[in-house]
Amino acid sequence: MAPEFKALTTRVASGSPYQLDQSQTLKASSALLKHISSESDRKAAVSSTRNLLSTSSDILDVEPVWLSLTTKKHIVDRHRLKPGKIPLPHSLNQSPTTSICLISCDPQRQVKDTISHPSFPTALSSRITKVIGLSKIKARYKSFESRRQLLMDHDVFLADDRVITMLPKILGKIFYQSPKKPIPVSLEPYKQTNASGKRVNPKAADENTKSLAPPLQVAKEIEKTVNCALVHLSPSNNTSVRVGYSSFTAQQIADNVEAVVADLAGKYIPQGWRNIRAVHVKGPNTMALPIWLADELWVDKADVLEKEEEIAKQLKTMAKQGGRKRKERPLNIEADGDAGGVTNRAKGKEATDGEKKKRRRVEETDLSTEIQERREKLREQKKMEKANLHGLEKAS
């Protein structure tokens, strides 16, 4: 009896097929969280050592949930160190004990005064445990050990988007090979309209300092950045975005997945849903559970070649490859009717078609002669081996 076919994913009942099915997303999220929970319980039961200071919630918090999106064509043509930001309905950094390190322009005192201002929200300022300027990082964190310690001391790193491109050279691979890459945040004041109607950036009071936004605007930008998911684009057809933790509910994971997929298809992926091949959700050590799968593997119908067209292209390519001529060294060729022979002189003159044909015939003759000589040598060697073998049999 043939096995019964069962679809891996379900589609929406009505409307465009290029959208997520909420029931399928929720179903995959529930199954993934259940598997992560059962695996953590199994490992805890099998393990011979147990950490008495940890709780079950601590174990679950360290398991991130990833959205894996596969495209039909590459998204970008080069690596981008500056990540994109997608707002999430359920923040990944909602814990009040999250430690935030803010990397600012010089001088850092201006940013510290803004955060300590009375109008700045106290709940957010208590989470910003360190503010450091660019020159201070260069002076204090030159060694690998000091940068590693800085990475371990904080949970989230924010950086003024005016200095974000300078940080890879300063912080090094210890930061940019970890999940704690600095996140760009805009600390500039909003553009203002001048007398001519153009929107311009307001100038700072001192020419040596950068303009800084008011405390409420800085707090708004930091809060919005902390509550975003990061998108790191690379020249490949796969992108992974962290959408939650195993301590989240299935509905929270599903809401974040829908928000990330909608933003990726609308802003980051060329040709949108037409370029998406598959959407999965997974944990760090689990298999990927499908949420959405494309019916076709091409973006446009023009990408699909008919069989006749493919054969014609292959024949055309083979004909071009066969018509290529190797660079040939000039040869002295003696003709039957010429007393002195025909010589290809190295004076930059092009050889005639007759001379080229003669060269080709000579090369073919030489090659066939060489092959015949090799065959004769092999025959002689076989005869000698047979004679030796026959002599040994008689002697025995």
N, C-alpha and C positions, 0 to 999 in steps of 0.2 A: 504494500500500500504506500502510495507516495506521501511524503510528509506534507502537512498542511501549511500553507504560506500565511505568515502573520506579519503585518507591517510593523516596522520599528517605531514609527512616529505617526501621529494623527494630524490631519489638516483641519483648518477652520471650515465650518459647514457652509458659510457664504462669504462673499467678498473676494478680495485678491488672495491668491495662494502665498504671496510674499509677505507673510506676517506670522507671528508666533501664535500657537494655540495655547491659551492660558492653562487649560486642563493638562496638556502634555508637559508644560513647564513645571507646573505644581507637582505632577506625578513623578517626574525625574528628580526634582529637588527633595521630595519626601524619601524616595528610595535611596538617594545618595546620603542624606543625613542619617538614615537608619543603618546603612552599611558602615559609616564611619563610627557611629556609636557602638555597634556590636563589635567591630574590630578593636576599638580601644578597650572595651571590657575583656575581650579575649586575650589581648596582649597583657593586660594587668593581671589576669588570672594565671597566665603561663609564666610571667616574670617571677624570678626568684627573689629579686630585691624590690623594695617598695619605698617610695618617698613619703614619709609620714607628714611632711609639711604641705603636700599638694592635695588638691581636692579634685573631684570629678569635673567641676566647671573649668578648672585650670587646664586640664588635659584637653577638653573640647576647644578651648580658646585658641590653642596653637595650631589647629587644623584649618587652614584656609580653604575656601571653595572658589574654584576658578571657572570662568566661562572661556571655552575654547572655540574660536570662530575660524573656519577654514574658507578661503576664497578660491575662485577658479584661476585668477591671475594675481601676480604680486601687487601688494598694496602700494608700496613705495619703492624707489630705486636705490635708497641708501639708508643707513642707520640714522636715527634721530635721537640725540641725547636729551632733548627737551620733550618731556612727556606731554600728552594731551590729557585733558581733564573732562570727566563726565559726571554731572551731578547725580547723586543717588538718593532715592527716597529713604533709605535706611543707611546711616553713616557707618563706615568701617572703623571710625575712631571716636565712638560715642562715649567711651569710658572717661570719667572725670579724672582719673589718675594718669591719663596719657601725657607723656612728657614731650614737649615740642621745643625744638631748637630752631631759631630764626636767624638766618644768615642775611645780613643787610649790607647796604652800601656804606661807605665811609662818609661821615663819622657815625659810629654806632650809638653815640649818646643821644642823637636826635630820635632814633627809633625807641630807645629805652624810655625816654621822657614821654613819648606818645603812648606807650603801653602802660606806664604808671600814671597816666592822666586820670583824673576822677571820672571823666565821662566814658572811659574805656571799660567794657564789661568785666566785672571781677571774676566771673566763672571762667572766662577765656584767659585772662591775664595770669591766673593761677596755674594754668596748664603750660604757659610759655615759660619754661624754666631757664632758658638761656638765649641771649641775644648777642651775636658776635659779628663784627665787621669783617670785611674782606682782608684788610691789612693785618688784623689780629690772627686770622687763620693762617696766613702766610708765615707769621712770626712764631706762633706757638705750636703749630701742628705740622712740623716739617718731617718728623720721623713716622715710620709706619706704625709703631706701637701707640703713639699719641693719637693718630687718626683712628686706629682701631678702638681705642678707649672712648673717644668721642662718639663713635658709632654705637657702642654698647650702652652709653649713658642715656640715650634718648630714643624715643619710639618713632617720632616723625620729624623730618627735616624739611623746613620751608626756606626758600631763598628768593630774594628780590629778583624779579625777572630781568632787571637791568644788569645783573651780574651772574645769571645762571649759566651763561655760555663760558664763563671763565673758570667755573668750578671743576670740570673734569681734570684739567691739568693740575689743579691745586690739591683736590681731595684724592684723586687716584682711583685705582681699581678696587680698593677696599670698600669704597662707597658705591661705585657704579657697577659692581658685580653682585651687589646685595639688593634685597627688596626695599631698602631705605634710601633710594636715590632722592636727592633734593627735589622738591616740588616747587615749580615757579608760582609766585604770588605777586600780584600787582600792588605796589605800595605808592604808586604815583597818584596825585590828585586827578580827579576827572577833568576832562578838557572843558574849557570855558569859551564862550562865544565873545569875540572882540567886537569893536565898533563896526568893522567891515562885514561882519556876519560869519567869519571863519572860526572854526573850533581849534584852539591852540592850548598847549600845556602851560599852566601858570608857572612863572619864573620863581626860583627860590630867592630868599632874602639875601643870601650870601652866594657869590659866584662859585666858591669852592665846595659847596654842598649841593646835594641832590634835593629836588623838591619832594616833600613828603605829604601824603594825604592827611586829612583830619583824623582824630582818634576813632570816631564812629565808622568812617569809611575803611580804615585799616582793619578794624575788628570785623566788619562785614566781609571783606575780601579774605581774611584769614579763615573765618568760619566756613565760608563757601568752599575754599580750597581743601580744608581738612575733611569736608564731607563729600569729596569727589573720589571717583575711581580713576586710576591712572592707566593711560593707554601708551604703551611703548611700541612704536612701529619699527619694523625692520624689513629689509628686502626679502620677504618670504610670503608664502600664502597662508600663514597661520599666525594668529594673534591671541594671546591669553590675557584676560583681565580678571583681577580678583574682585569678586562680587559679594563676598561675605565670609563668615566663619561657621564652623559646625555648631556653635552655640546659638546661631540664628534659628528662627522658625522656618518651615518650608515656604510659607507665604512671603516672608521677608526676602528669602533667596529668589523666589520667583519674581517679585516686584523689581529687585535690583537687576535681574537678568533681562527683563523686558525693557528697562530704561537704558541699559548699556547697549543692547542690540539695536534699539531704535536710533540711538545717537551714533553708533558706529556706521550703520547703513546710511544715515543722513549726512554725516559730516566727513568721515574718514575714509570710507571705501569707495573708490571710483566705480561709477555705474550702479551703486547702491545694492539693492537686493538681487539684481541680475548677476552680480559678481560673487554672491555668497553661495558656497557649496554645501556647508554643514555647520550646525551650531550644536555644541555639546557642553555639558556641565560635568565637572570632575573634582576630585580631591587630590592631594599631593601623591597619594599612593593607591589610587583607585583607577578602575577603568572609566573611560568617558561614556556618559549616558547621553544618547541622542535626544535632541529637542526638536530640531528641524533639519530636514535633508532635502536637497534640490532634486528635481526630477531629471534635469538635463545637466550635462557636464560642460557646456559651452555658454559663453556670454551672449554672442550674437549668432544668428544662423549663417552669417558669412564665414564664421570660423569653422563650419562643418564642410568638408570637401566631399564631393561625390567620388565614387570609385573610379570613374573614367578620368576625372580631373587629377586624382592622385597618381594614376598610372601615367598620364601624360606628363605630369611634373617630374616623376621619377625618370622617365625616358629622356626628358629634356636635360635633367641634371647629369645622367650617365653620358649623354652625348657630349655635353660640355666638358666633362672630366676626360673622356676619351680623346677629345680634340686638342687637349693641351700638349705642348711639345716641350721636351726637355732641352735644356741648353746643351749644345753639343760642341765638343772641342774640335777645332779645325783639323782635318785629316788630309794627308797626301794620297790622292787616288789616281791610279794609273789606268787610263782608258786603253782599249784594245787598238784603236786606230791612231792614237797619238804617240809620237816618238818620245816626247819629253814628259808626257803625262799631264794630268790636270791637277793643279795645286790651288788650294784655297788660301789666298794670301791674306794676312792679318793687317789689312789697310782700311778696315771699316766698311768695305764693300759687301753688299748682301749677295749671298749665293743664289744662283738661279735654281729653278725648279728641277732641271735635269741633274744638277750637282747634288741636290738634296736627295733625289731618288737613288742616285748612285751610292751615296753615303749609307742610306738605309739598307740597300742590298748588301753592301759590304759588311755592315754590322750584323745583319741576319745570317750571312754566310759564316762570319767568325763565330757567332753564337752556336750555330748548328755544328760547326767543327769541334768546338770545345765540348759540347754535349756528347758527341760521338767518341772523343778521346776518353772522356770520363767513363763511358760505358765499357770501352775496351779494357780500361784498367780494372774495373770491377769484375769483368769476366775472367781476367787473368788471375786476380786474387782468389776468386772462387775455385778455379781450377787447382791452384796451389794448395788451398785448404783441403780440397777433396783428396788430392794426392797424398798429403801429409796424413790425413785421417786413414786412408787406405793402407799406408805403410805401417801405422801404429797397430792396426787390426791384425796385419800379418805377423808382426813381431810378437804380439801377444798370443 
